[in-house]
């Protein structure tokens, strides 16, 4: 089967590579993700990853005295920890990577520059984006949408711990219905909690499709890449 998407942005949550205690990196989870990235990189796919930090920091962990902007910046810095761990694990498998940060930290990451990111992708390096957009009040979902649009990616792969988009939370509602396809406007109007509204709106305005699927399913990233029926597709 032919590869359907040649350049993708994968949005990974911190929880996807984190331990259940929400404070550490789980090396086994990390390696499972990396093995999939290495496999599709070897197929010639251009891969960019936007990493979250839910395993280290979330805004609601901020104390009462802390401003929202401070909490958000702490979250951005936490994404750099995950990005560096992801980079080293990938490179241990023989694939070159670059970490690019929206907040300058020259000793450990390149500053985000679109032309340099595109150059890395063309050389088949996996590019890992840290620190979101570099701005408070914007989530890593918004960062994934923004980078996908800038890079002219074929799709955003939203790799989650759930097998698609439901009309309500399937963990607490046994009658929840899973969508195979859903429109951007449905996601916004029905508040489906796939990505934040800013991210979905950006994708809608720029016609960037979003594929939501279960990261834990065997070879899920490759299946999505090949256009197999998996998870939920958001478009139109």
N, C-alpha and C positions, 0 to 999 in steps of 0.2 A: 504494500500500500504506500502511496506517495505521502510525503510530509505535507500537511496542509498549511502549517504556520512556520515560516522560515526565520522570523525574528520575533521573539516573545519577551514580555516582561512578566516575571513570576513574583507575585506578592506572597511573602512568607510571614506569618505571624511569629512572634517570639515564642508563643506557646507551642508551635509546631516543632521546635527544637529544644523545648524546655522541660524540666522535671515538673512533677505534679505539685511540688511545693511552691512553684512560681518564683523561684529565686536563683535558679542555676541553669546551665546548659546540660542537656542530656546527650552525651556523646553517641549513644546508640541511635537515638532519633536523628541526630545530626548526620550521622553516616548514612542512614537510610535515604535521607533527602539528597545528600551529596552523590550517592551512587546513581540515583536517577538523573541528576544534572550532568554527571560525567557521561552517562550513556547517550543522552540526547545531544550533548556537545560533540561527541564522536560521530554523530550522524550529520554534523555540519550545521546544526541549528545555532543561530546567534541568540545568546541568552543574557538577559539582564535580570538581576534580582533586587527587589526592594524588601528590606528586612525590617520587621517590627521589633518591639522590645518588651512585650507583655510578660516575658519570663523574668524580667528584672524590675520594670517600673511601669506603673499606670498612673494617670492623673489623679485618680481617687485615692492613691496612697499618700498624696500630699497632705501635710498637716494644715490646720486652720490658719496658721500664720503665713503660709506659703502662697505667693501669688501664682496665678494660673500660668503666666509666662515662664516663671522659674521652673515650675513643675514640667511644663512642656519641653523646655531646654534639657532638663535632666533626662527625660524620656528619649530625646534625640541622641544624647551622649550614650545612653544605654544601647541604642541600636548599633553604635560603633563596636561595642563589645561582641555582639552577635556577628557582625560583618567580618571582624577579624578572625573569629573562630571558624566561620564558614569558609573564608579564604584559605586558611591553613589546611583545613580538611580537604578541600578541593585540590589544592596544590600537592597534597600528599598522594593524590591519585594520578598526578602527572598532567593536570590541566592548568594552564596559566590563567591567573585572575588579576583583576584590578579592583581595589576598593576606592570608590569615589565618594567624597563627603560634601554635603551641602554646607557644612560648617568647617572652616579651614582648620586642619590639623596635619600640617605637612609631614611630620615625623612618621605618621602611620597611614596616611591616605592621600590620594590625589584630590585636589579641589574638583568639584563637578564642572566640567566644561563640555558642552554638547559635542563639539567636533572631536575632542579626544575620546569621548565615550564611543562615538561612532567608529573611530579608528580602531579602538580595542575590539569592538564587536566584529568588524570586518576581518580582523586577524584571529577570530574565533577564540578570543579570551572571554571568560565569563566576567561580566562587570557587576559588582555588588554596590548598590547605592545605600549609603548610611546617612543618618541624621535627617531623614524625611525631606521636606522642602527647605529646611533651615529656618522656618518661620513658626512661631507659636500659633496655636489655634488651627493648625492644619495637620491632619492625621497622615500616617504612612499610606493609607488608602489613597488620599489625595496625591501623595508623592508618586505612587504607582501610576495613577492616571496621568499625571503631568509628564512623567518620564516616558511613558508609553507613547503619548502624543508627540513629544519632542523627537523621540527616536523613530517615529513612524513605524512602530511595532505592529505586527499583524493582529495581535490580541494580548489581552491581559489574562494570565492564568492565576486565578484566585484559589490557591491550594489551602484548604481548610480541614477542620476535623469533623466535617459533616459532608454528606454525599450530594449536596446540591442546595437549591433554594426551595424553601417550603412556605406555604401561606401563613404558617405560625410555627412556633417552636415545637419540633417533633419530640423533644425530650420531655416536655410536660403536657403535650396534647397528642393522644393516640390517634386522633382523626386528622392529623396534619396531612396536607396534600403536597406532594413534591412536583415541582414544575420541571418539564424537560426544556422548555424555552419560556422566556419572559421578556417583556419590553423594559426599556429604561424607565419609562413613565410609570409602569406598574410597580417597579421597585421603589420609586419615590412616593407615589400616591398611596400604596399599600404599606409603606414603611416596613419593607421586608428585611431590613437590617443585614444586607449583604455587604455593602460598603456605605460610607457616609454619603449624604446627598450631594455634597460638593464633588466628590469623585465620580459618582454616577452621572451627574450633569455634565461634567467635563467630557466623559466618554460619549455621552449622547450627542453633544454638540460637535464632536469630532469623529463620530461613527466608529469608535473603537470597541470591538466586541469584548465581552468579559466571559470567561469560562470558569464556573464555580464547580469544584469537585473535591472528593475526599483524598487528601494527601496520603492517607494510610492504605488506600486500595493498591493492590499490587500493580506496579508500572503505570500508575494513574497519569503521571505527567506525559509519558510516551503515548498512552492511549488518547489523551486529549490532543496531543500534537498531530496524531494521525487522523484526527477527525472522527474517531470512534464515538459512539453514543455513550457519553459519560457525564454525570453531573447535570448542570443546568447552563444553558447558553443565554446570555443577556445581550440583546441587540435591538435594532429598529427604534 
